[in-house]
Each structure stands twice: as C-alpha cells, then as structure tokens.
Amino acid sequence: MTLPNVITHYKKKDTLEYDCEIEIVFDKLVIKDRKYKKNKHFSKNVSLQQAQSDDGPINHTTRVYGFVFQNIKERKLRWGIKMKVNANSNKCKLTNNVFKGKLISKSINNTVSGDESAISRKYKELHGKPLLREKEMVEKVVKQVYKKIKFQFKKHS
C-alpha cells in the first residue's frame, strides 16, 4: 500500500511567511504474515508413595514429561515515513528525518500432551489472543510516528 505524499506548513511565529516547508513521504507499507510451529518439551521429578513400611511410607522418585505443540501466527508491519524540510528562512531549525514504524502481532495456540504437571503454567493456556487486524496495526504505527514528528516540532520551537 502506498499513500500520496503530504505537504504541510509549520509556522513558528505569527508571521505571513513560512519558516519551513515540510513534505511527509510515506514509503511502501509492508505487511507480512507467517505461520510456523514450535515444540516444547518439559520434564520434572515427582515423588510417588510406593509402599508402606513400619518406619513410614517408602517414596520413589520418577521423572514425568509434558509436551506443548504451538501453532504460531505472526503479522509484521514495517513502514518508513520521511520528513523532508525546505527552509524558507534562517528561523527554520527543523531537519530532514526518517521515522521507522514497525509492529509485530502474534497469536499462539497451544496443544498439550503428556503429564501436565511438568508443563510450565504459561504454556497451559490453549488459545492466545487473535492477531491485530491490518487496519489496527497501521493506526498504531501512524500514532507512533506522529509522536516522533511532534517531538521534532517541540524540540525546535
């Protein structure tokens, strides 16, 4: 997705002349989806009461195993936005700048097997949150870059 360039004017003082002419150039928006799988293996020693003797219970230790199979969906967004500055006076302190917007959204669905007591609690949740929609991701990146551009204006005013 490519957006048209935007030209805006920023006036540092209340004069009729503009100190800076700023062109905002949006590079090509890149969104990539990928799916992959991961397997995790866990083990743990557990004590089992095997028999009873006159002195008390006889415990036996054994090793148990648990497995997690993960289906992972990942969406990555990258977007370069350039701020090109044309100084119309020596009062323009802004400079050209490049802002890189990037965002990653992941959704992980787990399937567990084996002895669940061996599996770390964070892997026992079976369904992760869904991937962010592309539109939501674009909006978040635009807000990130907007904050960076706004900071440039404040820094030089």
LUMLUM-359235 format. One line per 4 residues: number of its first residue (from 0); their letters; for each residue z, x, y of N, C-alpha, C. Coordinates in Angstrom, 1 decimal. Each point is the difference from the previous one (the first is absolute). Layout:
BEGIN
NUM = a = Z,X,Y,Z,X,Y,Z,X,Y  ... .
// end
This chain:
BEGIN
0 = mtlp = 0.0,0.8,-1.2,0.0,-0.8,1.2,0.0,0.9,1.2  -0.9,-0.2,1.0,-0.1,0.7,1.2,0.2,-0.9,1.2  0.8,0.3,0.9,0.2,-0.8,1.2,-0.7,0.6,1.1  -0.4,-0.8,1.0,-0.6,0.5,1.2,1.0,0.8,0.8 .
4 = nvit = -0.5,1.0,0.8,0.8,0.8,0.9,0.5,-0.9,1.1  1.1,0.3,0.5,0.6,-0.7,1.1,0.2,0.9,1.2  -0.3,-0.5,1.2,0.2,0.8,1.2,1.1,-0.7,0.8  1.0,0.7,0.4,1.1,-0.6,0.8,0.2,0.9,1.2 .
8 = hykk = 0.7,-0.5,1.0,0.3,0.8,1.1,1.5,0.0,0.2  0.6,1.1,0.3,1.4,0.1,0.3,0.2,0.6,1.4  0.8,-0.8,0.8,0.2,0.3,1.4,1.5,0.5,0.1  0.2,1.2,0.4,1.3,0.6,0.1,0.7,-0.5,1.3 .
12 = kdtl = -0.8,-0.2,1.0,0.6,-0.5,1.3,-0.8,-1.2,0.4  0.6,-0.7,1.0,-0.8,-1.2,0.5,-1.0,0.4,1.0  -1.1,0.6,-0.5,-1.1,0.4,0.9,-1.2,-0.7,-0.6  -1.1,0.0,0.8,-1.2,-0.6,-0.5,-0.8,1.0,-1.0 .
16 = eydc = 0.3,1.2,0.1,-0.7,1.0,-0.9,0.8,0.1,-1.3  -0.8,0.2,-1.0,0.7,0.2,-1.3,0.2,1.5,-0.2  1.1,0.4,-0.5,0.3,1.4,-0.2,-0.7,0.5,-1.4  0.1,-0.9,-0.9,-0.5,0.3,-1.4,-0.9,-1.1,-0.5 .
20 = eiei = -1.1,0.4,-0.7,-0.7,-1.0,-0.7,0.2,0.4,-1.5  0.4,-1.0,-0.8,0.4,0.3,-1.4,-1.0,-0.8,-0.9  -0.5,0.7,-0.9,-0.9,-0.7,-1.1,0.8,0.1,-1.3  0.2,-1.1,-0.6,0.6,0.0,-1.4,-1.1,-0.2,-1.0 .
24 = vfdk = -0.1,1.0,-0.9,-1.0,0.1,-1.0,0.6,-0.2,-1.4  -0.4,-1.1,-0.7,0.5,-0.2,-1.3,-0.9,0.6,-1.0  0.5,0.9,-0.8,-0.8,0.5,-1.1,-0.1,-1.1,-1.1  -0.7,0.4,-1.0,-0.2,-1.0,-1.1,1.3,-0.2,-0.7 .
28 = lvik = 0.3,-1.3,-0.2,1.3,-0.4,-0.8,-0.3,0.2,-1.4  0.9,0.8,-0.7,-0.1,0.3,-1.4,1.1,-0.7,-0.8  -0.3,-0.9,-0.9,1.0,-0.6,-0.9,-0.5,0.2,-1.4  0.9,0.6,-0.8,-0.3,0.3,-1.4,1.1,-0.6,-0.9 .
32 = drky = -0.5,-0.7,-1.0,0.9,-0.6,-1.0,-0.1,0.8,-1.3  1.1,0.2,-0.7,-0.1,0.7,-1.3,1.1,-0.6,-0.9  -0.3,0.1,-1.3,0.9,-0.5,-1.0,0.2,1.2,-0.9  1.3,0.2,-0.5,0.3,1.0,-1.0,1.2,-0.4,-0.7 .
36 = kknk = 0.3,0.8,-1.1,1.1,-0.3,-0.9,0.9,1.2,0.0  1.3,-0.2,-0.2,0.9,1.1,-0.2,1.0,-0.5,-1.2  0.4,1.0,-0.7,1.0,-0.3,-1.1,1.2,0.9,0.3  1.2,-0.6,-0.2,1.2,0.7,0.2,0.8,-0.2,-1.3 .
40 = hfsk = 0.7,1.1,-0.4,0.8,0.0,-1.2,1.4,0.4,0.4  1.0,-0.7,-0.6,1.4,0.2,0.3,0.7,0.1,-1.3  1.1,0.8,0.0,0.9,0.1,-1.1,1.4,0.1,0.4  0.9,-0.3,-0.9,1.4,0.0,0.4,0.8,0.0,-1.3 .
44 = nvsl = 1.1,0.8,0.0,1.0,0.0,-1.1,0.9,-1.2,0.1  0.2,-0.7,-1.1,1.0,-1.1,-0.1,0.9,0.2,-1.1  1.2,-0.5,0.1,1.0,0.1,-1.0,0.0,-1.3,-0.8  0.0,0.1,-1.3,0.1,-1.1,-0.9,1.3,0.1,-0.8 .
48 = qqaq = 0.7,-1.1,-0.2,1.1,0.0,-0.9,-0.5,-0.2,-1.4  0.2,1.0,-0.8,-0.6,-0.1,-1.3,0.9,-0.5,-1.1  1.3,0.4,0.1,0.9,-0.4,-1.0,1.4,0.1,0.5  1.0,-0.5,-0.7,1.4,-0.1,0.4,0.7,0.9,-1.0 .
52 = sddg = 0.9,0.9,0.5,0.8,0.8,-0.9,1.5,-0.3,0.4  0.9,0.6,-0.8,1.5,-0.1,0.4,0.3,0.5,1.3  -0.8,1.0,0.5,0.2,0.7,1.3,-0.7,-0.8,1.1  -0.7,-1.0,-0.2,-0.8,-0.8,1.0,-1.4,0.0,-0.3 .
56 = pinh = -0.8,-0.5,0.9,-1.5,-0.1,-0.2,-0.6,1.3,-0.1  -1.1,0.1,-0.8,-0.8,1.2,-0.1,-1.3,-0.3,0.8  -0.2,0.8,1.0,-1.2,-0.2,0.9,-1.1,0.9,-0.4  -1.2,-0.5,0.1,-1.2,0.8,-0.3,-0.8,-0.1,1.3 .
60 = ttrv = -0.6,1.1,0.4,-0.9,0.0,1.1,-1.5,0.1,-0.5  -0.8,-0.9,0.7,-1.4,0.0,-0.3,-0.8,0.0,1.3  -1.2,0.3,-0.1,-0.9,0.1,1.2,-0.9,-1.3,-0.1  -0.1,-0.7,1.1,-0.8,-1.2,0.1,-1.2,0.3,1.0 .
64 = ygfv = -1.1,-0.7,-0.1,-1.1,0.3,0.8,-0.6,-1.3,0.6  -0.4,0.1,1.2,-0.6,-1.1,0.7,-1.3,0.4,0.7  -0.9,-0.9,0.2,-1.3,0.4,0.5,-0.4,-1.0,1.1  -0.7,0.5,1.0,-0.5,-0.9,1.1,-1.5,0.3,0.1 .
68 = fqni = -0.8,-1.0,0.0,-1.4,0.1,0.2,-0.3,-0.7,1.4  -0.6,0.8,0.9,-0.2,-0.5,1.3,-1.5,-0.2,0.3  -0.3,-1.2,0.5,-1.3,-0.3,0.6,0.1,0.1,1.5  -0.7,0.9,0.6,0.2,0.2,1.4,-1.3,-0.3,0.8 .
72 = kerk = 0.1,-0.8,1.0,-1.1,-0.2,0.9,0.4,0.6,1.4  -1.0,0.7,0.6,0.3,0.7,1.2,-1.2,-0.3,1.0  0.4,-0.3,1.2,-1.0,-0.1,1.1,0.3,0.9,1.1  -1.0,0.9,0.3,0.2,1.0,1.1,-0.9,-0.4,1.1 .
76 = lrwg = 0.5,0.1,1.2,-0.8,-0.2,1.2,0.1,1.2,0.9  -1.2,0.5,0.5,0.0,1.1,0.9,-1.0,-0.4,1.2  0.5,0.3,1.2,-0.8,-0.3,1.2,0.2,0.9,1.1  -1.0,0.7,0.4,0.1,0.9,1.2,-0.4,-0.7,1.2 .
80 = ikmk = 0.8,0.1,1.1,-0.2,-0.6,1.3,0.1,1.1,1.0  -1.1,0.1,0.8,0.0,1.1,1.0,0.1,-0.6,1.4  0.7,0.7,0.8,0.2,-0.3,1.4,-0.8,1.1,0.8  -1.1,-0.4,0.6,-0.8,0.9,0.8,0.3,-0.3,1.5 .
84 = vnan = 0.4,1.0,0.7,0.4,-0.1,1.4,-1.0,0.7,0.9  -0.4,-0.8,1.0,-0.8,0.6,1.1,0.8,-0.1,1.3  0.4,1.2,0.5,0.8,0.0,1.2,-0.9,-0.2,1.2  0.4,-1.0,0.8,-0.8,-0.3,1.3,0.7,0.6,1.2 .
88 = snkc = 1.2,0.5,-0.2,0.7,0.7,1.0,1.0,1.0,-0.6  0.6,0.9,0.8,0.9,1.0,-0.5,1.3,-0.7,-0.3  0.2,-1.2,0.2,1.2,-0.7,-0.3,0.1,-0.5,-1.5  -1.2,0.1,-0.7,-0.1,-0.4,-1.4,0.6,1.1,-0.8 .
92 = kltn = 1.1,-0.2,-0.6,0.7,1.0,-0.9,-0.2,-0.3,-1.5  -0.7,-1.1,-0.3,-0.3,-0.3,-1.4,-1.0,0.9,-0.6  0.1,0.3,-1.2,-1.0,0.8,-0.7,-0.6,-0.7,-1.2  -1.1,0.5,-0.5,-0.6,-0.5,-1.2,1.1,0.1,-1.2 .
96 = nvfk = -0.1,-1.0,-0.9,1.0,0.1,-1.1,-0.6,-0.8,-1.2  0.4,0.4,-1.1,-0.4,-0.6,-1.3,1.2,-0.6,-0.7  0.0,-1.2,-0.4,1.1,-0.6,-0.7,-0.4,-0.4,-1.4  0.7,0.4,-0.9,-0.3,-0.3,-1.4,0.9,-1.1,-0.5 .
100 = gkli = -0.5,-1.1,-0.3,0.8,-1.1,-0.6,-0.2,0.0,-1.5  1.1,-0.1,-0.7,-0.1,-0.1,-1.5,1.1,-0.8,-0.5  -0.3,-0.7,-1.1,1.0,-0.8,-0.6,-0.3,-0.2,-1.5  1.1,0.0,-0.8,-0.2,-0.2,-1.5,0.8,-1.2,-0.4 .
104 = sksi = -0.6,-0.8,-0.8,0.7,-1.2,-0.6,-0.1,0.2,-1.5  1.2,-0.2,-0.7,0.0,0.1,-1.5,0.6,-1.2,-0.6  -0.5,-0.4,-1.1,0.6,-1.0,-0.9,0.1,0.5,-1.4  1.2,0.0,-0.5,0.3,0.6,-1.3,0.6,-1.1,-0.9 .
108 = nntv = -0.7,-0.2,-1.2,0.5,-1.0,-1.0,0.4,0.8,-1.2  1.2,-0.2,-0.5,0.5,0.7,-1.1,0.1,-0.8,-1.2  -0.2,0.6,-1.2,0.2,-0.5,-1.3,1.0,0.9,-0.7  1.1,-0.5,-0.5,1.0,0.9,-0.6,0.0,-0.3,-1.5 .
112 = sgde = 0.4,1.1,-0.8,0.2,-0.2,-1.4,1.0,1.0,-0.5  0.4,-0.2,-1.2,1.1,0.9,-0.5,1.4,-0.5,0.4  0.9,0.9,0.0,1.4,-0.3,0.4,0.1,0.0,1.5  0.2,-1.2,0.6,0.0,-0.1,1.5,1.2,0.7,0.6 .
116 = sais = 1.1,0.3,-0.8,1.1,0.7,0.5,-0.3,1.4,0.4  -1.1,0.6,-0.5,-0.4,1.3,0.3,-0.8,0.1,1.3  -0.5,-1.2,0.4,-1.0,0.0,1.2,0.8,-0.1,1.3  -0.4,0.7,0.9,0.6,0.0,1.4,-0.2,-1.4,0.6 .
120 = rkyk = 1.0,-0.5,0.7,0.0,-1.4,0.5,-1.2,-0.3,0.9  -0.4,1.0,0.8,-1.1,-0.2,0.9,-1.4,-0.3,-0.7  -0.1,0.3,-1.3,-1.2,-0.3,-0.7,0.1,-1.3,-0.8  1.1,-0.6,0.0,0.2,-1.3,-0.8,-0.6,-1.2,0.8 .
124 = elhg = -0.2,0.1,1.3,-0.7,-1.1,0.7,-1.4,0.0,-0.4  -0.5,-1.1,-0.5,-1.3,0.0,-0.6,-1.1,-0.2,1.0  0.1,-0.8,1.0,-1.0,-0.2,1.0,0.3,0.5,1.3  -0.9,0.9,0.6,0.2,0.5,1.3,-0.5,-1.0,1.1 .
128 = kpll = 0.2,0.4,1.2,-0.6,-0.9,1.1,-1.5,0.2,0.0  -0.7,-1.1,0.4,-1.5,0.1,0.0,-0.5,1.0,1.1  -1.2,0.4,-0.2,-0.7,0.9,1.0,-0.1,-0.7,1.3  0.1,0.7,1.1,-0.2,-0.6,1.3,-1.5,-0.3,0.1 .
132 = reke = -0.3,-1.1,0.7,-1.4,-0.4,0.2,-0.6,1.0,1.0  -1.3,0.2,-0.1,-0.7,1.0,0.9,0.2,-0.4,1.4  0.0,-1.2,0.4,0.2,-0.4,1.4,1.4,0.4,0.5  1.0,-0.2,-0.9,1.4,0.4,0.4,0.1,1.5,0.2 .
136 = mvek = -0.7,0.8,-0.9,0.0,1.4,0.2,-0.7,0.5,1.3  -1.1,-0.6,0.3,-0.7,0.3,1.2,0.9,-0.3,1.2  0.6,-1.1,0.0,0.9,-0.4,1.1,1.2,1.0,0.2  0.5,0.5,-1.1,1.1,0.9,0.0,-0.4,1.4,0.6 .
140 = vvkq = -1.2,0.4,-0.4,-0.6,1.3,0.4,-0.3,-0.1,1.5  -0.6,-1.1,0.5,-0.3,-0.2,1.4,1.3,0.1,0.8  1.1,-0.6,-0.5,1.3,0.1,0.7,0.5,1.4,0.1  -0.2,0.7,-1.1,0.5,1.4,-0.1,-0.8,0.8,1.1 .
144 = vykk = -1.3,-0.1,0.0,-0.8,0.8,1.0,0.3,-0.5,1.4  0.1,-1.3,0.2,0.3,-0.5,1.3,1.3,0.7,0.6  1.0,0.1,-0.8,1.3,0.6,0.4,-0.3,1.5,0.4  -0.8,0.7,-0.7,-0.3,1.4,0.3,-0.8,0.1,1.3 .
148 = ikfq = -0.9,-0.9,0.2,-0.8,0.0,1.3,0.9,-0.4,1.1  0.8,-1.0,-0.2,1.0,-0.4,1.1,0.9,1.2,0.4  0.4,0.7,-1.0,0.9,1.2,0.2,-0.7,1.0,0.9  -1.3,0.2,-0.3,-0.8,0.9,0.8,-0.1,-0.4,1.5 .
152 = fkkh = -0.1,-1.3,0.2,0.0,-0.5,1.4,1.3,0.2,0.7  1.1,-0.3,-0.7,1.4,0.2,0.6,0.3,1.4,0.2  -0.5,0.9,-0.9,0.3,1.4,0.2,-0.7,0.6,1.2  -1.1,-0.6,0.4,-0.7,0.6,1.1,0.0,-0.9,1.3 .
156 = s = 0.9,-0.9,0.0,0.1,-0.9,1.2,1.2,0.5,0.9 .
// end
